[in-house]
Structure formats: structure tokens, C-alpha cells
Amino acid sequence: MSLPAERIAQAAEPVEPASDHLPDEGIVRRVIDGEVALFELILRRYNQRMFRVARGIIGDDGEAEDIVQEAYVRAFQNLRQFEGRSLFSTWLTKIAVYEATARRRKRRRLSLLDTSSDTDIDSMASQSGQRDAVDEVSGKELKLALADAVDALPPDLRAVFTLRMIERLSTEETAECLELTTSNVKIRLHRAKLQLRAGIDQRIGKESRELYMFAGDRCDRIVANVMSRISALPG
């Protein structure tokens, strides 16, 4: 997206509190018109979802954070391509899914250099699935057990589970974000639940939203990095 240099510089200006209630589409229009600082509202509005989605696909905190930043910069550069045919949040999430999937493919290509890596991953997942006495843990231990169980899911199942059960997206929106049919979303969600321990599955409704807690420091760091990169883009 090409913007005049003086408007790009506005990315460093504080966002007006009253702008917090603007709908996504209104923010997008104003950012395109030059109020670049308002893009921070998009970042803070969707940082948690974007991070959880990326982490659900890639399975690593550090890489997920990098992916989120790349996705935001790509979204900013292509804001004019958003035509409102779907929710802006869905359009944005699809960019994160694309970035995370591309990173995962790259990782798979690199893993071919080490034929033992796939075996090790399968072994770790198997060991995680065989843990005993999960029903007896509580509080923080339970949350860690839940996070471990979700991490042990295959990436394709984990992505669907993250969007449907953790982010609470509808089946239709999940399908659109991942470019799947609604039937495939339902099948993958069912398979994901089957692979979780019965005791964890019974608690998932209460605890799932607490998985992958999005730290304030990480949110602030992503906002600062993305807004800095946006301000440095050529006019």
C-alpha cells in the first residue's frame, strides 16, 4: 500500500481512546486514507488470536511471534485488496494461516536433512498421549497438561482445534480461514477430541480459553515491532 511519507510518519503518534470502538472496516478505511497510527488498534484487537493461530500451526512460541509480525506487515501492505467479502478478522486470520503454513512447509523441507526428526516427533507425541493420572492434577498443572495435550496433536488437527475450541470461531469461519470445507472442519475437530485424554476432554470447555495465555509484554512487543516496520516502509 502506497502512502505519502508524511502520513507514514503518523504511525508513531498515539491512538485516540475514542477510536477503540471503531469497527474493523472503519479503521481500515481510515488507515488507507493516511491515519496509519490507527493500525495499532487492529494489532491489539487481534494479537491474541493471530498468535494462537500461528502457534497452533507451527507449535513454537518464538516462530509464532515472528509469523504474526510478518502477517501484519503483509496485511498492511495489501489493505486495499480487502474488499469486504468476508469479515476483516477472517481476512487477517487467513494471512496468518498462510504465513504459518509456509513456515511449516519450509521446516519440513529442512527436516529431510535429518531423517530421525519425524520419528522423534512421533515418539514425543506418543509419550505425551500416554501420560497417567492427568485427572488428578489441578490448577496450573492442569493447564500445563491441557497445553501439552493440544501441542501433541498433529498440526492440521491442532489448527482446527485452536480456532474452534480456543478462539471460538464458528465452523464456517474456521473453514474459510483454513480453506477447508465445513465437513472437513467437523471431522478434524472430532479427531482432535478423540486424541485428547478423556479426562482432559471433560474439562476442555472450562479450561481451553486459558490455553496459550497471551502475555502483555509479547503483545506490546509485537505492536512496537510491527508499527516500526510499517513506519519504515517506502511511501
Buried (B, 14 or more C-beta within 10 A) or exposed (E): BEBEEEBBBBBEEEBEEEBEEBEBEBBBBBBBEBBBBBBBBBBBBBBBBBBBBBBBBBBBBEBBBBBBBBBBBBBBEEBEEBEEEBBBBBBBBBBBBBBBBEBBEEBEEEBEEEEEBEEEBEEEBEEBBEBEEBBEBEEEEBBEBBBBBBBBBBBBBBBBBBBBBBBEBEBEBBBBBBEBEEEBBBBBBEBBBEBBBEBBBEBBEEBBEEBBEBEEEBBEBBBEBBBEBBBEBEE
